């Protein structure tokens, strides 16, 4: 009998979803990363609506992973490193509530782990208060196809070279043992 893998999901906001997606696509045990939106008040938001900052939604990536290879705790270790969780509603030049640092938990166990990680892992790393939100996951809305695998499809695009490359390279250097071959 073939054993079926049991995958879990993590939904994270850390600025532009292109960055989040690019970083986690490199991580061992990550099966899939999908860009989307959650946390807001309107149904089926468009990218144009998200960009206004008026929807309440955050740009997020939903990470499907194999907990036998990488744990939720380890995913959060990566999360704390590649973005600045001390800046409210801002990452690099991306400004607005849609770019907030947030962990959307899928169950109570993830909530506990996220809260613990924020105190034990993130807080000692930074000299300013961590502003990352920890909230229950509501409805996840898939971003348009043009936003999926953006970094892989557009590695020479200016934003990718200037903003995403340094984040990806930082994670590859710090977590070399967790990067796919």
C-alpha positions as CSV (number, residue, x, y, z in Angstrom):
1,X,0.0,0.0,0.0
2,X,1.3,3.5,-0.9
3,X,1.5,5.9,2.0
4,X,-0.2,9.2,1.4
5,X,1.7,12.3,2.5
6,X,-0.2,14.6,4.9
7,X,0.3,18.2,3.9
8,X,-0.5,21.3,6.0
9,X,-0.9,24.9,5.1
10,X,0.5,28.2,6.5
11,X,-0.8,31.6,5.4
12,X,1.7,34.4,5.8
13,X,1.8,38.1,5.0
14,X,5.2,39.9,4.8
15,X,4.9,42.6,2.2
16,X,4.5,41.9,-1.4
17,X,3.3,38.3,-2.1
18,X,5.9,37.9,-4.8
19,X,8.6,38.1,-2.2
20,X,6.9,35.6,0.2
21,X,6.3,33.2,-2.7
22,X,9.8,33.4,-4.0
23,X,11.4,32.7,-0.6
24,X,9.2,29.8,0.3
25,X,9.4,28.1,-3.1
26,X,13.0,27.4,-2.3
27,X,12.4,25.7,1.1
28,X,12.6,21.9,1.4
29,X,9.3,20.3,2.3
30,X,7.3,23.1,0.7
31,X,5.1,21.5,-1.9
32,X,3.3,24.6,-3.3
33,X,3.1,28.4,-2.7
34,X,0.1,30.4,-3.9
35,X,-0.2,34.1,-3.9
36,X,-3.5,35.6,-2.7
37,X,-5.4,37.9,-0.3
38,X,-7.1,37.5,3.0
39,X,-8.1,39.4,6.1
40,X,-10.3,42.0,4.5
41,X,-13.9,42.9,4.2
42,X,-14.8,42.5,0.5
43,X,-15.4,39.3,-1.4
44,X,-13.3,38.3,-4.4
45,X,-11.0,41.3,-4.4
46,X,-9.1,42.3,-7.5
47,X,-5.4,43.3,-7.4
48,X,-6.5,46.8,-8.3
49,X,-8.8,46.9,-5.3
50,X,-6.1,45.5,-3.0
51,X,-3.7,48.2,-4.2
52,X,-6.0,51.0,-2.9
53,X,-5.5,49.7,0.7
54,X,-9.2,50.1,1.3
55,X,-10.2,46.4,1.2
56,X,-8.6,45.4,4.5
57,X,-7.0,42.5,2.8
58,X,-3.3,41.6,3.0
59,X,-1.2,40.3,0.2
60,X,-0.3,36.8,1.4
61,X,1.2,33.5,0.3
62,X,-0.4,30.2,1.2
63,X,2.3,27.7,1.8
64,X,1.5,23.9,1.4
65,X,4.2,21.9,3.2
66,X,5.0,18.5,4.4
67,X,5.4,18.6,8.2
68,X,7.5,15.5,8.1
69,X,10.2,17.5,6.3
70,X,9.7,21.1,7.7
71,X,7.6,22.2,10.7
72,X,5.4,25.2,11.1
73,X,8.0,26.5,13.6
74,X,10.7,26.2,11.0
75,X,8.6,28.0,8.4
76,X,8.2,30.9,10.9
77,X,12.0,31.0,11.5
78,X,12.3,31.7,7.8
79,X,9.4,34.2,7.9
80,X,11.1,36.3,10.7
81,X,14.3,36.6,8.7
82,X,13.4,37.7,5.2
83,X,11.1,40.7,6.2
84,X,11.0,43.4,8.8
85,X,8.3,42.6,11.3
86,X,8.9,45.9,13.2
87,X,7.5,48.2,10.4
88,X,3.8,48.7,10.5
89,X,2.1,48.3,7.2
90,X,5.3,48.6,5.2
91,X,8.0,46.5,3.7
92,X,10.7,48.2,1.7
93,X,9.0,50.8,-0.6
94,X,5.7,48.9,-0.4
95,X,3.4,50.9,1.9
96,X,-0.2,50.2,3.0
97,X,-2.2,47.8,5.1
98,X,-2.1,45.3,2.3
99,X,1.7,44.9,3.0
100,X,1.4,44.2,6.8
101,X,3.3,41.5,8.6
102,X,0.8,38.9,9.6
103,X,0.5,35.2,10.4
104,X,-3.0,33.8,9.7
105,X,-3.4,30.7,11.7
106,X,-5.3,27.7,10.5
107,X,-6.0,26.2,13.9
108,X,-5.3,26.7,17.6
109,X,-2.0,24.8,17.5
110,X,-0.7,27.2,14.8
111,X,-1.9,30.2,16.9
112,X,0.0,29.0,19.9
113,X,3.1,28.3,17.9
114,X,2.9,31.7,16.2
115,X,2.6,33.6,19.4
116,X,5.4,31.6,21.0
117,X,7.6,32.2,17.9
118,X,6.9,35.9,18.0
119,X,8.2,36.1,21.6
120,X,11.0,33.5,21.5
121,X,12.4,33.8,18.0
122,X,11.5,37.2,16.5
123,X,11.7,39.5,19.6
124,X,15.4,38.7,20.3
125,X,16.3,39.3,16.7
126,X,15.1,42.9,16.6
127,X,15.7,46.0,18.7
128,X,12.3,47.4,18.0
129,X,8.8,46.0,18.9
130,X,7.4,43.3,16.7
131,X,4.2,44.5,15.1
132,X,3.3,41.3,13.3
133,X,-0.4,40.5,13.6
134,X,-1.5,37.0,14.5
135,X,-5.1,36.4,13.3
136,X,-7.4,33.5,12.4
137,X,-7.5,32.7,8.7
138,X,-10.7,33.8,7.0
139,X,-11.5,33.3,3.4
140,X,-8.4,33.0,1.2
141,X,-8.8,34.6,-2.3
142,X,-6.5,33.4,-5.0
143,X,-4.6,36.2,-6.8
144,X,-4.7,36.5,-10.6
145,X,-2.6,34.1,-12.6
146,X,-0.2,36.9,-13.5
147,X,0.8,37.1,-9.8
148,X,1.5,33.3,-9.4
149,X,5.2,32.3,-9.7
150,X,6.0,35.9,-10.5
151,X,9.7,35.7,-9.5
152,X,10.3,32.4,-11.3
153,X,8.7,33.8,-14.5
154,X,10.3,37.3,-14.3
155,X,13.7,37.0,-12.6
156,X,15.1,40.0,-14.5
157,X,12.2,42.3,-13.7
158,X,13.5,45.4,-11.8
159,X,11.5,44.7,-8.6
160,X,12.7,41.1,-8.6
161,X,16.3,42.1,-9.0
162,X,16.2,44.9,-6.4
163,X,13.8,43.7,-3.8
164,X,13.2,40.0,-4.1
165,X,16.8,38.8,-4.9
166,X,18.3,40.1,-1.6
167,X,15.5,38.4,0.4
168,X,15.9,35.1,-1.5
169,X,19.7,35.2,-1.1
170,X,19.5,36.1,2.6
171,X,17.3,33.0,3.2
172,X,19.5,30.7,1.0
173,X,22.6,31.8,3.0
174,X,21.0,31.6,6.5
175,X,19.1,28.4,6.0
176,X,21.3,26.5,3.5
177,X,20.4,23.2,5.1
178,X,16.7,23.9,4.4
179,X,17.0,24.9,0.7
180,X,16.0,22.5,-2.1
181,X,18.8,21.1,-4.2
